[in-house]
Each structure stands twice: as C-alpha cells, then as structure tokens.
Amino acid sequence: ALVFFFSANAFAREHHVLVIRVDFPFEDPDHETTSGRGAFDLSDYYADEAVQSRYYHPWDIPPHDSRYFANHLRALDYYWKTVSENRVSISYRIWPEDPRGSYRMSNTFYKYGNGRTPEQTYQKLAELFREAVETCKRMEGARINFSEYDTFMIIHAGIGQETSGGLNDIPSAYLNPEDFRKYLGEALHIDGKEIDNGIILPEMASDSGLGGLNGIMAQMFGHRLGLPSLSNNKDGLPAAGGWSLMDTGGMAYGAYTRGFIPTHPDIWSKIELGWLEPVTVTSDTTLDIAATHIN
C-alpha cells in the first residue's frame, strides 16, 4: 500500500484569501442574455422537488450560502496542498458574515458582462472588482482589515460565461496590478494596502450538477501563483490540452461531468513554480515515467 506523508510545517507559503460575495438587483423579467436573475440560488435542494428534478447529479447543489463556498475553498486548499506537495496552503475568510448574505452591486447583472471587445470586457471586470471591494469596506468598516490578506476573491451570483455561453454572463478572470492601472486609471488601495491581485468567480459552473466550480477556482488560483494561461487564447482553442490545469484540465471530464476534479498543473508549470528540477538528457537512455501520485 502507498503511504502519503504530509508534514505539518512543510508549507512554503500560506495564502490568506479574502472572499467577498456580491449579487445584483433582481431582474424581472429575466434578461435573456444572462444565465441568472442577479441573486444567489438559496433554494433547498433536499426540500424542493422542482430543484431536484433540474439536477442530473446532487453536486454543487443549492443553497449556495457561505457553507457551500467554504466547502469549495477547502477543496481548493486540498488541491493545491496535494499538487504542490505541501508547498502551498490556503486560509480564507468569507464576507459578509451572514451565511445567506451578499453585497448588492449598483447595476443589474448583464451590465457587468461581456464587452464588445476584450478591452471593454476587462474594463467591466475591473470596475466590478473595485465596486465589490469598496462596497465591502463601506459596509463593514473597521470590522474588516484588507491589509490582513494577500489574495482577493470576488464571487458573484450566476454562472460564469466560460461554461454558460450566455452573451452577457461574467467571465471568470484574474486581474493583476497592470490591469488595475490600465482599466481603472490608478492603483487600488484599501486600508493602506495596494490590492495587487483579483480573482472573479461565479457561484456555480452549471445549474444541473453537470459542471463543477472546483476546476475554475483551481485554475484562477494558478494565475495567482504566477502561472500563465496555456490555452490558444487568440483562437479560443486548447493548446497544452486536458492534462494541463492552465488549459482545459481545469474542466476535466468525468462521467457526464466536468470541472469537479481538475488535473494537476502540467510538468512545465511545476518546474516554473520551482517545485521540480528538470532532467537534462545527455545520452541515449531510457527514462521511466510514472503517474505523479505514484511513489
């Protein structure tokens, strides 16, 4: 039997993540170019037969409250601890503290969605991020201190554009300091701290249990660690492929599912992060290649 040993003090770095949940004015009628109506799904899967009938699998089911997101963040921590062999650890705090609460944005959902150009889309994403963090600070005041965190994650109501296909759904994204300066015109500061990163995620990847949020979260956090996209972004196609987290591996397929169990970062990514030393082949020889989890 294989034995896996995890040392309690082996972490190279613990990332402290501030998670902010935001919703939008309720859309009535529902805007046809988006997947949601602006609010988190807080229905009770086990008590509502109509909700049960919508789900093929009982995974990522509502209510999408703070417990639901805490479970996903625990999964994110487990994932990065595993693939990094304990070099990465993640702690988190979810706001608002009300388990079913969220901060209301000023515009309806579709206003923050897809722009006519990539630049317009990133402009909308940066503006959404700024409004979310500033609203959180205004509502919570001294109860929250942004300087205590190093990673900032916005989770919005609705499905992400990458899995919904909705024209004006909000795509999941990672924002860096250059993005803030370019699209906001200045650096973003709260509590005397420059906010130098931002992750934007949806509440779910699907409303049927066929798509999971785990893979999207893992990939966006890969950007936080410094990894680039390894897709063919110019043509909107895969490049490194399904065995790379930073390409389509984040939405790896299972049995009528995708995105619940993301693949490892590919070997180039692990070398880039300094986790492995590449082997230089200097002669004609045979190398044994084993699955990454095999001792």
PyMOL commands that set and color helices and strands:
alter all, ss='L'
color gray80, all
select helices_A, chain A and resi 49-54+66-83+109-112+118-143+146-148+161-164+177-184+214-224+248-251+267-272
alter helices_A, ss='H'
color red, helices_A
select strands_A, chain A and resi 13-23+88-95+103-104+151-159+173-175+189-190+193-194+198-204
alter strands_A, ss='S'
color yellow, strands_A
deselect
rebuild
show_as cartoon
